[in-house]
């Protein structure tokens, strides 16, 4: 499986505070959710313990929206949430 990020996804990842390594870890997880128009999403919670935009957060949740085309996983967008889960 080859992972391809759209330009939009790269921009969102950068501005929302996640990395391509974290995106790969999310996609390797088993948390798949079926969305509309052949799209899928997966999310994963990471330990963070850092400041983001002037506030300290213990964790961050990275959600990846993607589609599968042939042998490629095409990442459409990235969402990142800061807080505490579980």
Secondary structure, 3 states (H helix, E strand, C coil): CEEEECHHHHHHHHHHCCCHHHHHHHHHCCCCEECCCCCEEEEEEEEEEEEECCEEEEEEEEEEEEEEECCEEEEEEEEEEEECCC
